[in-house]
Amino acid sequence: TNMYFNPEFLLKHSKDEMVGVMLHEVLHKVFGHVFRIGTRNPRKWNYVCDAIINDILVRQQDYKLPTGGI
């Protein structure tokens, strides 16, 4: 599977934040979020999945993410 990132978005952030964003998106794939949505509300599902991923990356692994996210 291919993943695409907007270079304009990434270049607005520090290297550490770019790594965090890329890892965040990879974890969506690792956890199979797109395949596990079922009949859930897509917006709520993504919000919850983002919160879990961000907790893993920031609190448990000490990665950096841009401010303003979940």
C-alpha positions in Angstrom: 0.0 0.0 0.0 1.2 3.5 -0.8 1.0 6.4 1.6 1.2 10.0 0.4 2.1 13.1 2.4 1.6 16.7 1.5 5.1 18.1 1.5 3.8 21.7 2.1 2.3 20.5 5.4 5.3 18.5 6.5 7.8 21.3 5.8 5.9 23.6 8.1 6.9 21.4 11.0 10.1 20.3 12.7 11.8 17.1 11.8 10.6 15.5 15.0 7.0 16.5 14.3 7.3 15.2 10.7 8.4 11.8 12.0 5.5 11.8 14.5 3.0 12.6 11.7 4.4 9.8 9.5 4.3 7.3 12.4 0.8 8.4 13.2 -0.4 7.6 9.7 1.5 4.3 9.6 -0.1 3.2 12.9 -3.6 3.7 11.3 -2.5 1.0 8.8 -0.9 -1.2 11.4 -4.0 -1.2 13.5 -6.2 -1.8 10.5 -8.5 1.1 11.3 -9.8 1.4 7.8 -10.9 -2.2 7.8 -12.4 -2.2 11.3 -14.7 0.8 10.9 -17.8 -1.4 10.3 -20.9 0.7 10.7 -19.4 3.2 13.0 -19.6 7.0 12.3 -16.5 7.7 10.2 -15.8 11.1 11.9 -16.1 9.7 15.4 -14.1 6.6 14.5 -11.2 8.6 13.1 -11.3 10.9 16.2 -11.1 8.0 18.6 -8.4 6.2 16.5 -6.4 9.5 16.3 -6.6 9.9 20.1 -5.4 6.4 20.8 -2.5 6.7 18.3 -1.4 10.0 19.6 -1.5 8.7 23.2 0.8 5.8 22.1 3.2 8.1 20.3 3.4 11.1 22.7 2.7 9.7 26.2 4.1 6.2 25.8 6.9 6.6 23.3 7.8 10.4 23.6 7.4 11.3 20.0 6.5 14.8 19.0 3.3 15.8 17.0 2.3 19.2 15.7 0.2 21.3 18.1 -3.5 21.6 17.5 -4.2 17.9 16.9 -6.2 15.5 19.0 
